[in-house]
Amino acid sequence: MSRPSGPYLFILLTLLIDAIGIGIVFPIMPDLMAKVGAESVGIGALWAGLLMAAYAGAQFVFAPIIGSISDAFGRKPVLIAALAFLTLDYIIMALAETYWLLLVGRTLAGIAGATYVTATAYIADITPKTERAARFGMVGAAFGLGFVLGPALGGIAATWGVTAPFWVAAAISGANVVFGLLVLPESLSAAKRRAFGVRELNPFATIVRAFRIPGLAVPLLAMFLFEFANIVYPTLWAFWGREVFGWSTLVIGISLSVYGILVVVAQAAVMPVAVRHLGERRLTIWGLVVAVLAMVGLGLTSVVWTLVVLIPLAALSDLVPPTLSAIAANNARDDQQGMVQGVLSSLAAIAAVTAPLVFTPVFGLFTGADAPVYLPGAPFLLGAAVLLAILPLVARQPRAPRNSSRTR
């Protein structure tokens, strides 16, 4: 991979800060829900889930729109505006005394998910086709590291007060806005931009147009199915760990941190080597095979030592999204990168909203008193079945030339 540039490093720093800002509030969610009126832990969990759904729903609606805006007006102004929106969101949440104001704040944060969309489009602009998968892997590594550091920083900041993590996140995001204004150049020249019309305001129409671009239907569908299956981890890991192994909250947190660290290692160290030797298509296939093995193992295991093998396999499966993102980017024109990354983000948001509605009832069905068979790992087996459906799609994809660097 070519030597990292200043703008590329800034984008990675931005994504790292964004992930820290998201994770920094996780430790205080129960106390925060109690602060705004939740009368029990169950109600607090429900309210927190609605906040997550509002965030994902806003991303679904606005990610393709923001991506298309960046194709028309450039990446820098959209990226800076999104960062400013995130800063505003943290301030709103720090000042909120009611649940409804928190809901407004999380909705704004979902709209500002354009930070990720525009950042990945920026990387596509400044990166040769043959290096995009490795650089998208570094995007995943930055997010993984942020999710490891965020909860730890949030736990420390919370000792100053329940809203202190929000003020810390606002300060970090605001400083990054200033930094971006000073150092970030525009990556999309005026000659490569496209017109923005009323039709770009319809996220459904934008998604349909993206699927009609030659070569994009398979990676887009595969990305949606992978994200749908992979949601089983954040949705049920804590409940599954407590049901199968009797884990405490501390052990669950440690296991998630270990997983996050392994994801960083996989995407920062393994990805560049693997994509160089295998290419995007073959690496996607191998990543899917590893993902299926991990989910089948987790679905059937009741012995804790097996996690020594299964957690690293699950982390390696996170090589799949960067390769699918690279395949999608390589099949789009320069003036379509924002739209494509926005659609990818929107599909991930749809998965984040719908998958828990599928996996949680399955978990309840197979762990309840009336369970036909006691099988707490059933959601993982269902996820493995979804992943198996992706393999024939990717296997039929034509191989891309490994030495091509032309842009379309």
Secondary structure as the mmCIF struct_conf table of DSSP 4:
data_model
#
loop_
_struct_conf.conf_type_id
_struct_conf.id
_struct_conf.beg_label_comp_id
_struct_conf.beg_label_asym_id
_struct_conf.beg_label_seq_id
_struct_conf.end_label_comp_id
_struct_conf.end_label_asym_id
_struct_conf.end_label_seq_id
HELX_LH_PP_P HELX_LH_PP_P1 SER A 2 SER A 5
HELX_RH_AL_P HELX_RH_AL_P1 GLY A 6 GLY A 23
TURN_TY1_P TURN_TY1_P1 ILE A 24 VAL A 25
HELX_RH_3T_P HELX_RH_3T_P1 PHE A 26 ILE A 28
HELX_RH_AL_P HELX_RH_AL_P2 MET A 29 LYS A 35
TURN_TY1_P TURN_TY1_P2 VAL A 36 GLY A 37
BEND BEND1 SER A 40 SER A 40
HELX_RH_AL_P HELX_RH_AL_P3 VAL A 41 PHE A 73
HELX_RH_AL_P HELX_RH_AL_P4 ARG A 75 LEU A 95
BEND BEND2 THR A 98 THR A 98
HELX_RH_AL_P HELX_RH_AL_P5 TYR A 99 ILE A 111
TURN_TY1_P TURN_TY1_P3 ALA A 112 GLY A 113
HELX_RH_AL_P HELX_RH_AL_P6 ALA A 114 ILE A 126
BEND BEND3 THR A 127 THR A 127
HELX_RH_3T_P HELX_RH_3T_P2 LYS A 129 GLU A 131
HELX_RH_AL_P HELX_RH_AL_P7 ARG A 132 ALA A 157
HELX_RH_3T_P HELX_RH_3T_P3 ALA A 158 TRP A 160
TURN_TY1_P TURN_TY1_P4 VAL A 162 THR A 163
HELX_RH_AL_P HELX_RH_AL_P8 ALA A 164 VAL A 183
HELX_LH_PP_P HELX_LH_PP_P2 LEU A 184 GLU A 186
BEND BEND4 LEU A 188 LEU A 188
HELX_RH_3T_P HELX_RH_3T_P4 ALA A 190 LYS A 192
HELX_RH_3T_P HELX_RH_3T_P5 VAL A 198 LEU A 201
HELX_RH_AL_P HELX_RH_AL_P9 PRO A 203 ARG A 212
BEND BEND5 ILE A 213 ILE A 213
TURN_TY1_P TURN_TY1_P5 PRO A 214 LEU A 216
HELX_RH_AL_P HELX_RH_AL_P10 ALA A 217 ASN A 230
TURN_TY1_P TURN_TY1_P6 ILE A 231 ILE A 231
HELX_RH_AL_P HELX_RH_AL_P11 VAL A 232 PHE A 245
HELX_RH_AL_P HELX_RH_AL_P12 THR A 249 VAL A 265
HELX_RH_PI_P HELX_RH_PI_P1 ALA A 266 VAL A 270
HELX_RH_AL_P HELX_RH_AL_P13 MET A 271 LEU A 300
HELX_RH_3T_P HELX_RH_3T_P6 VAL A 304 THR A 306
HELX_RH_AL_P HELX_RH_AL_P14 LEU A 307 LEU A 316
HELX_RH_3T_P HELX_RH_3T_P7 SER A 317 LEU A 319
HELX_RH_AL_P HELX_RH_AL_P15 VAL A 320 ASN A 330
TURN_TY1_P TURN_TY1_P7 ASN A 331 ASN A 331
BEND BEND6 ALA A 332 ALA A 332
HELX_RH_3T_P HELX_RH_3T_P8 ASP A 334 GLN A 336
HELX_RH_AL_P HELX_RH_AL_P16 GLN A 337 THR A 367
BEND BEND7 GLY A 368 GLY A 368
TURN_TY1_P TURN_TY1_P8 ALA A 369 ASP A 370
BEND BEND8 PRO A 372 VAL A 373
TURN_TY1_P TURN_TY1_P9 PRO A 376 GLY A 377
HELX_RH_AL_P HELX_RH_AL_P17 ALA A 378 ALA A 395
TURN_TY1_P TURN_TY1_P10 ARG A 396 ARG A 396
BEND BEND9 GLN A 397 GLN A 397
HELX_LH_PP_P HELX_LH_PP_P3 PRO A 398 PRO A 401
TURN_TY1_P TURN_TY1_P11 ARG A 402 ASN A 403
#
